[in-house]
Amino acid sequence: MENYAGLDLSMESTQVCIIDEKGRTLASEKVESSPAAIADMLDRHAPLARAVIETGRMSPAICHGLRELGVPLVCIDARQAHQSLKAMKANKTDPHDAAGLAQLARTGFYKEAFVKSPAAHGVRSVIAARSHLVEARVKLDNMIRGLCATFGYRPGPGQGKAFLDRVMEATHIPGLGEAITSLLSVRSAIVDQIKEMDRRLRLIASQSQACEILMTIPGVGIQTSAAFAAAIDEAGRFRQSRNVGAYFGLVPRRHQSGEIDWTGRITKQGDGMVRKLLYEAANSILTRSRETFALKTWAMKIAKRRGLKKARVALARRLAVIMHAMLRDGTLFQA
């Protein structure tokens, strides 16, 4: 007789529930949130047919750790699991959630989620860190402009050396100079870290065959190619390239019930960072690229018929499909 386990993961501890083939509870206890502690508890109730865990911040590390220890673990989509667990129990508690996950493991009523490799998460962490640093720099620039405007000084647009030179002219203004000097010091440190993140991304792209393939597409640069390759991780996990558009939330939302049937805007599900970068790449192709090729011509026809915004979304979706096919087949972009 094989058993099934549900793991309700949190930062410090994990609630583990183990049931048998008939759904009867064999054990329910809380252990430390580490692969070794969880595996030790599961081994005491072997043989284990399947253990289930939800997607979350700590899920990748725990999943990889448990699988290395030989635990048959399945990571499932947290949104689907939430609806199932909500229907099972009126009160939401850790033991109830773990018991519900164990029942999902027993019945097989779940949608398995792909767990990306540590290397893919490493690339994503660099891109995410760079994005937050850029946001911090923009906030500092806006704060500097606001403080200067209060004293009647306008440094003007821009973010480069000319902008900094104009801001430095305001440091002699009483009551403003000390604040501006402090903000510029912090801004300088942030800009240095942004350059360091850019250097790391260039190094990652130079060592990645996937990035070299994707960057043959006009408008797709280092950041977009690295983020897309990391999000896909294994091209073979998609049976059809057209499914990648839905994976990144670039397909229209549809609601059908009886006589009601409507199609709305894109779902915006999945990886928001990659979706944003694909949209920016599409905008670059439509508005900045001087080359003329079939993909751009197709998108320009949509722009004339439906508007530039919808053309960007359609092109971003088409880019996702093409980029996955290129990764799957190892081919370069053909204009």
N, C-alpha and C positions, 0 to 999 in steps of 0.2 A: 504493500500500500504506500503510495506516494503522497506527500504533503505539499501544501501551498502556503506562501508567506506574503504578507503585505507590510511594507515599510513606510511609515509616516515620518519623513525626515525633517529635522530642525537643526539649528546651529550647534547646540550643545548635546542633545540627546535624540534618539530615534525610537519611536514606538514600534515594536515588532509584534505581529500577530500571525500565528501559524494555525492552519486548519487542515483537516483531513479531506479525503475525497468526497465525503458526504456533507462537508461544510461545517462540521463540528469543531469548536475551538479546542486546540490542544495546549496552546500557550499564548500568553499575552504579557509582555513585559517591556520595560524601557531600558535601553542600553546606550552606551556612549556612541556618538556619531563618528565612528571610524570604521573602515572596512574590516579590520581585525576583530573588533568587538562584535560587530554585526555577524560576521562569518562564524565566529565561535558560538554565538547563540543559535544560529541556524544549523550548525553541525550537530547540536545536541538533539535535533529532531529530524535527522536524516532518515530516509532519502527524501530529497526535496525536488519536486518536479519543476517548480517555477516560483520565483520571487518577483514582486512587482514594486516599482518605485515611481513616483511622479517626477516630471520635469521641474527643475528649480535651480537656484544658484549653486547648491552643493552637489547636485545630482551627477555632473560629469566626473568629479573626483571619486565619489562613492561608487559609481557604476564601474569605472575602470578598475578601481581597487578590488571590488568584489568579484569581478570577472576574472581578474588575475589569480584570485584565490579559488577559482573553480565554481563559484556560485552561479547557477543558471538564472541570471537576472534580466528582466525586461523593464525598460523605461517607457512609461506611457504618457500620453498627452495630458497635461494637468487640467486643461479646460474641459475635456470630455470626462475625465475622472471626477471633476467637481460636480458635474450634473448627475452622474451616477451615484456618488456618495450622498448627495443632497436628497435623492429619492429613497435611499436606504434607511437613513436615520434622521430623526427630527432634530436631535441635539448634536452639534458639531464638537466632538472631543477627539483627542489624539487616539485613544483606544478604538473609538468608533471608526475613525478614518482608516486606521491600520486594518481593522476587521473588514471594512468595505473593500479595501485594496486586495486583501487576501481572497475575498469572494470573486473579485474581477480576475485574479490570477487563476482561480479554479475554473471559472466559466469561460474564460477567454474573451470576455466582452470588453475589449479595450482597443485603442489605436496606438500601436507601438511608435515611439519617437526615436529618431536616430541620434545617437550620442557622438558628438564630434570628437576628433582626436585631440590630445593635448597640444599638438603642433598647431592645429587650426585655431584653438582657443588662444594660443600665444599670439598669433597674427591679429586676431580680433581684439585682443587687449591693447596692442600697440595702436591700432586704428582708433579704438574708443578713447584711449588716453589722449591721443592727438586732437580728437574732436572736442574733448572737454577743455583742453588747453586753449584751443582757438576760441571757444566760447568765452573763456575767462579773459582772454586778451581783448575781445570785442567789448565785453562789459567794462573793462578798465578804460578803453578808449572813449566809450560813451560817458563814463563817469567824469573823465577829464574834460570832455567837451561841455558837460553840464556845469561843472565847477567854474570853468572859464567864462561861460555865458553869464553866470551870476555876477561876475565882476566886469561884464561888458566887453570881454575879449572873445573873439571868434577864431579858433585855430583852423577852421575849414575842414574839408573832406580829406580822405586819404588815410593811410596807415604806415607809410614808409618814412624815409629820412626827412622829406620835406615837412611832413606832419609833425615829426618830433622837433624839428628846428623851430617851427612856429610855436609849439607848446613851450619850448625852453625860453622863448621871449617873454612868457608870462610869469616866469619864476621870480622876477623882481617885484611883482605886485604884492604889497603887504597883505598878509592874511591868506594868500593863495599859493605863494612860493613853496612853503613847507609841505602842503598837501600834494602839490604837483610833483615835487621831488620824490616823495615817498611812493606815489603811484607809478612814476616812471621807473623807479628802481625795481619794483615788483614786476612791472611790464617787461623790463629787459630780461629778467630771469625767466619769465614765461616764454618769451620769444626764443631764447636759447634752447629751452626744452622742446619747443615745437621743431626747431631745426634738428635737434637730436632724434626726435621721432621720425622726421623726414629721412634722415640718414639711415635709420634702421629699416624703414620701409623700402628704401632703394636697395639695401643689402638683401632684404628678403626677396624682392622681385628679381634681383640678379641671380639668385640661387634657385629660383622656382621656374620650372619648365612651363607650368600652367600659366604663370603671369606673362611669360614671354609670348605664349600663344595668344592670350587674350588681348595683349597690348598691340597686336597687329590690327585691331579694329580702330578706326579713326574716332577720337573722342574718349577712348578708354585708356586711362592712365594707370599709374602705379597703385594708387589707393583703391580705385574701383576694381582692378584686376585681382589685387591681393584679397580684398574683402569678399569678392565673389567666389574665388577659389577656396577660401577658408570656410565660407558658408556652405558650399556644395560638399567639400571634403572628399567624398567618394562619388564620382559621376555615375557609377553603375547603380546607385540606389534609386535612381529615377528610371522607370521603365520607358517613359517617353519624355522628350525634351520639352514638349508643350506643357507638361505638368509643372515646370519650374516657374512659369508665370504665376500660377496659383500659389505656389509655395512662398513666394515673396509678396503676396497680396496685391498683385497687379491685374487681377481679373474682376469684372463687374460683380457686385453683390446681387443675388437673386432671391426673391421670396415668392413661393408659390403655395397656395392653399385654396383648394376648391376653385372658385371662379376668380380668385385673386392671383395675379401673376405679374410681378413688376421687376424690373432690372434697375439697379441703382448705380452708385459710384463704386470704385474699386474697394475691395474688402479691407485693405491695409493690414492684413494679418501677416504673421511671419516676421522676418528680420527687417526692422525698420531702417537700420543703418544701410544695408545693401540696397533696399528699395530707394532710398534717398540718393545714393551714389549712382544707381542706374538712371534715375530721373535726371540728374545733373549731366551724365554722359549723353543722354538723349538730347538735352538742351544744347550741349556743346556741338553735337553733330548738326543740329538744325540751325543754330545761330552763329557758330564760330568757324566750323569746318568749311574750307574753300573747295574741297574735293567734291566731285559729283559721282555718286555711285548709286546702285539700285536701291539700297536700303534707305538712303537719304531721300531719293526721289519718291519712294513709296510714302514716307512720312510727310513730305511736303504736300502731297496730294491730299492727305488727311487734314493737314493744317488749313488748306484752302477750303475744304468742305466742312470741317467741324470745329476749326479753331486751333491755335497753337498749343494750348494747354492739353487738350485731348490728344493731339499729335505726339506730345512729349510722353504721355502715359503709354500710348500705343507703341511708340518706339522703344520705351524702356522695357515693356513686356516682350517685344520681339527681340531685343538685345539679350534678355535673359535666356530665351529659347536658343538663340544662335550661340551664345557663349557656352551653354551647357553642351550643345552638340559638338562644339570645337574641343571642349575638354574630353568628352567621351571618345571622339574619334582621333584626337591628337592632330587636327588639321588647322591650318592658318586661315585667316579671313580672306575671302575672295571678293573683291569689290565688283 
